[in-house]
Amino acid sequence: MDKMNEIAASKLKMEALDFLQSRLVTVDEDGPKSESHCLIRKLLAYQNLLEDQNQKERISKATLRQEYKFYRDIINNQPVGIYRIHVFPLNDWNTKGWHSSDNPPYVMEMANDRFCEILGVTRQQFETNPYLIIDLICVDDKADFIKKNVEANQNITPFNWQGRLIIDQKLVWVRLESSPRLLDAGDIIWTGLLYDITKRKRTEEALVATRLKLDGIVEAVHVGIVDVNIETGELNFNQVYPKMVGYTFDELDEYLKKTVPAGWRGIVHPDDIDMIFDTYTKHLKSNLSYYEYEYRVRHKDGHWVWMHQRATITSRTPDGRPLIVSGIHTDVSGRKQLEMKLNKLNEELESRIAERTRELEELNASVHLEELKFRTIADFTYDWEYWKSKENEIIYMSPSVERITGYTVQEFIDNPTLFEEIIYQADRKSWQNHKNERANPANNENARELNFRIKRKNGQIRWIAHVCRSINLEGKYLGVRVSNRDITEKVEAENKLLQVSVEVEERERNRFSSELHDGMGPLLSVIKLYFQWLSETTDVEKKKMITKKGNESIESAIQSARELARGLSSQSLIKSGFVNALIHFTDRINETQKIKINFSYNSTYRVSRFIEMALYRIATELIKNTLTYAHAANIEIQFDLDKDKNLILFVYTDDGIGFDWCEVEKKNMGLGLMNIIDRVQLMKAQLTVDSSPGNGMKVSLKCDINELSDMNMSEV
């Protein structure tokens, strides 16, 4: 229609122009214009103005259509439903207008595609009945929907409601949120959002079910869950924890508020509080996700309950400080009682083992004495006795050989190699070595012993204790005297005894061996130097001074022996520290003027007892080795402590004869060097040894202080 109007107006305009042009030809240009001429001109001017306005209007309409399409696209592509309703004034509402879609008190002005999608209808179905959402609401939720709609319209407050819709016989959870705008006539415009929260609701329901299941499991396994507020000391706990200490939930909650101090400290054993703080502090410095410890809690009836807690930080303050520590608590009182009983039984067992060991040692001594007596008996002996000539011929063999080997005397005489043949295959090499040693004239006077296995005639394996000695009368060699005893039962008994005692004894032997070697060894080396110095001087005053120094070193050795007997570490080192203790030790050696030790250090700062003891043992062992084997004139010791990097660098150098370090390391030669390697491994340090024959020795050790700062010195 607009296009046809434009064509007609344009045609009329052209006709008016033609008419006006034809009239202007017959009239003088300067003559007066007729009234019709003026009117036509005005009409033409109005027409031009009207055309301009029409053009602008067309442009505005095109822009408006484009913007409408743009905003419609935005609204329809939102992830939530968007809607707008126009609610009539309250006076115009019908009774029960919100109850159904028949005659609602509002008009649905707009709804996007997502709104229809959530309701499970097409755009056409929605436009047919835009009020169908009321009919979809679950019966149980409709009263709340109506109530909140009425309250929101009466109070002009935002409307918020969530509930269930029945869509295609399926339950859908939705949430409606809208804001009101009151019009002058009393009408209200509501613009809101519709969310599909079905997945979230199902997740919440699953979480609730999981929590109920977890609570049931926790209740069944009798595990307490406790949250501790670090700043206030307040506790939050589940229903199980109070039962573990004899309270009801409310009783424990009230008791913790009244205790002094309030909170968890009020029920924890006083001796365990510092341990708990120390464990927590160490956890903060570590990278572990949790920490655990065992502590005691006072039961309602007064006795102490042992608890094992595994905890972690679950909440922090806005500035990052720990706020809440959550832990799982398990009653381990029964286990603790069993551990105490077991420790007592272990102590009793060790005592019995020691007593039994003494009895067996006495028994073994008695057995050896009896063996010495009966070796002189030739005839009717219980053992297998024989005498071989220097030509290796059997001169005499006791009849008991048949009982032990299953072979008769005559069989051995007939087959001179039979003895070699019945020796167990794995023991033939040791038997051959034994024969070679016995063949040496220098060893002929001494009795030689060997334990080996034989294979009896019936195939049975038996252990034999073999003792032989050369027979020399008046300088004449008459052959070899041999006594063989079946010790199978004894070996089996000893093996069983060793299995019982070796675990107890081996631990103490290793410790005493290490302490004697590393503790007493360097002291005795110093004492040896003093004695050498004393033997080389005739100066009376110097002898007195040397004697005094030597006595002091002997006293130190005696004190070290006492400490070793008591299972203690060096008290002087503990009191003065590594640097001062090593200065004192090297000064005593330098006073002998037998060797020059230069000890340089950059700090006397005390580190852990473990590191100081280990470094001191390593240093003194290296000095002792140099004094004993290296024939060195100078020793350089360097100790550098880098506090910023938490590192210790220890370098030891001597100008002695050196040795083949690769060979020593390969063969594990030298108790001292092996002890040094063991200590370095305990320190988790890096050790480098550089030595070769004729080139002295250099030992470098690098140790991280942090990793060992909490270790006890007794671990050295």
C-alpha positions, 0 to 999 in steps of 0.5 A, a space after each residue: 500500500 505504501 508503495 502504491 501511495 508513493 507512485 500516485 504521489 509521484 505521478 501527481 507531482 509530475 502533473 502539477 509541475 507540467 501544469 505549472 510550467 505550461 502556465 508560466 509560458 503564457 504569463 509574464 515572468 515579472 507579472 503578478 502570479 495567480 492564487 492557483 500558481 501560489 497554491 500549486 507551489 506550496 503543494 509541491 513544497 509540502 510534497 517534497 517535505 512529505 517525501 523526505 519524512 517518508 524516507 526517514 520513516 522507512 529507514 527508522 522502520 528498517 532499523 527497528 526491524 533489524 534491532 528487533 531481530 537482533 534482540 529477539 535472537 539474543 533472548 531466544 538463545 539464553 540458557 535460561 527461560 526469560 518471560 514477562 507478564 502483566 498482572 492486573 490490579 488486585 481488585 480485578 483478580 478472580 477468585 482462585 485466579 492463580 489456581 489454573 490457566 482458565 482465567 488467570 489474573 495476568 497476561 503473558 506478554 513475552 516468553 523466549 524459546 528456552 522458556 517453552 523448551 523447559 516447559 516441554 512445549 512448542 512455540 505454537 502450543 505455548 501461544 495457544 495456552 500461554 498460561 499452561 505453567 500453572 497446570 504443570 505444577 505438581 499438586 504438592 507444590 501448587 499451594 506454595 506457588 500460589 501463596 508466594 505469587 499473592 504475597 509478591 504482588 501484594 507487597 511488590 517484592 521480588 518473586 522467588 519460587 522453586 518447585 516441581 513440574 509434571 512434564 510428559 509424566 516426568 518430574 522436572 525441578 524449576 526455579 522462577 525469579 522475577 522482579 516487579 515494576 508497578 504502573 500508575 494504574 496499579 498494574 504490575 509488570 513482572 520480568 523474570 527467569 525460569 531455570 531448569 534445576 533438575 540436575 542440580 536437585 538430583 545431585 543434591 539428593 545423591 549427595 544427601 543419600 551419600 552423606 547418610 550412607 557415609 554417616 551410617 558407615 562411620 557409625 558402624 565402624 565407630 569412628 569419630 570425626 572432629 573439626 577443630 577451630 585453630 584460633 578458638 580451640 572449639 570443636 565440632 564433632 559427629 555423634 560417634 565421638 562423644 560416645 567414644 569418651 562416654 558422653 552424649 552429644 550435648 553433654 560433651 558440647 556443654 563440658 567443652 565450654 566449661 573446661 579450663 582451658 576451653 575447647 579440646 585442651 580441656 580433655 586432652 592429656 597434659 603430656 600430649 598437648 605439646 606433642 600435638 602442637 609439634 606434630 601440627 607445626 611439622 605438618 605445616 612445614 611439610 608437603 604432605 596432605 595429612 598428618 597423624 598422631 596418637 594421644 590420650 583423651 579423658 573419658 567421662 568416668 576419669 580413665 584415659 582413652 588412647 586415640 589415633 587421629 589422622 587430620 588435615 587442614 580443611 579451611 583457611 582464613 581469607 589471608 591464607 592462615 589455617 582455620 579448621 583442622 578436620 580429623 578422623 579419630 579411632 579408639 586404639 586403647 585395646 591396641 595400646 594395651 596389647 603393645 604394653 603387654 607385648 613389650 613386657 613379654 619381649 623384655 622377659 623373652 630377651 632375659 630368658 634368651 640371655 639366661 639360656 644363652 649362658 646355659 648353652 655356652 656353659 654346656 658347650 664349654 663342658 662338651 668341648 672339655 669332654 671331647 678333649 678327654 675322649 680324643 685320647 681314647 682309641 679303642 671303643 670310642 664313640 667317635 670315628 678315630 683313625 691314624 694314617 701314616 705319612 704314606 697316607 695308609 690307614 694304620 688304625 680306624 675305630 669300628 664306630 666308622 660304620 655307625 657314622 658313615 655306614 661303611 666298614 673299616 675294611 671298605 676304607 682300607 680297600 678303597 683309599 679314596 673312599 673318604 674323599 668320595 663320601 665328602 659332600 660336594 659343596 664341602 670338598 673345596 674347604 676339605 682340600 684347603 684343609 688338607 693343603 694347610 695340614 701338609 705344610 710342615 710349619 702347621 704340623 704341630 698344631 691340631 687343625 679342625 674342620 666341620 663338613 658334611 658326608 654322604 652316608 652309604 644309605 644317602 643320608 647327609 651327616 655333619 662331621 666335626 673333624 680334628 687332626 694333628 700330626 704325630 711327632 715322636 722324638 723328631 720323627 713324623 709318624 703320620 696324622 691322628 684324626 678324630 671325627 665326630 657326628 655333630 648333626 644334632 649339635 649343628 641343628 641345635 646350634 642353628 636353632 639357637 642362632 636363629 633365636 639369639 642372633 637378632 638380639 645379639 647382632 644389634 648390640 654387637 654392631 653398635 658396640 663395634 661402631 662405637 668402639 671403632 669410631 669413639 675409642 679408636 681416635 682417642 687411643 691414636 692420640 694416646 699413642 702419639 703422646 707415648 711416642 712423643 714421651 719416648 723421644 724427649 729427655 726434657 723433664 718438664 716436657 715429660 711432665 706436660 706430656 704425661 699430664 696430657 696423656 692422662 687427660 686423654 686416657 681419662 677421656 678414653 675411660 669416660 668414653 668407655 663408661 658412656 659406651 657401657 651406659 649406651 650414651 653418646 659423648 657428653 663433651 661433644 653434646 655440651 661444646 658442639 662439633 667445632 669446639 670439640 674438634 678444636 680440642 681434639 686436634 689441639 691435643 694432637 698438634 701438641 705432640 708435634 708429630 703431625 700438623 692439623 689445620 682446622 678452619 671453620 666459618 661458624 660455631 653455630 650449633 646444628 642438630 645433635 645427630 649431625 654434630 655427632 656424625 661429623 665428629 665421628 667421621 672427622 676423628 675416624 679420618 684423623 685416626 686413619 691418617 695417623 695409623 696408615 697414611 704417614 702424612 705430615 699435614 692435615 687440612 680440615 675445612 668446615 663451612 656452614 651456609 645458613 641461607 642454603 641450609 648446607 654443610 660442606 666438610 672437606 678433609 685432606 692429608 698429604 699421606 701415601 694415599 691408597 686405591 679407593 676404588 679397590 677399597 670400596 669394591 671389597 668393603 675393606 677397612 671397618 673405619 671407612 665402612 663406618 664412615 660410609 654408613 654414617 654418611 648414608 644415615 645423614 643422607 649426605 653426598 660423599 666424595 673420596 679422592 685418593 690414589 697411591 702416592 697422592 694423599 687423600 681428599 674427602 668431601 661431604 655435603 649435607 642438607 641440614 633441613 632433612 636431619 634437623 629433627 633426628 635424635 642423636 641416638 640414631 648415629 
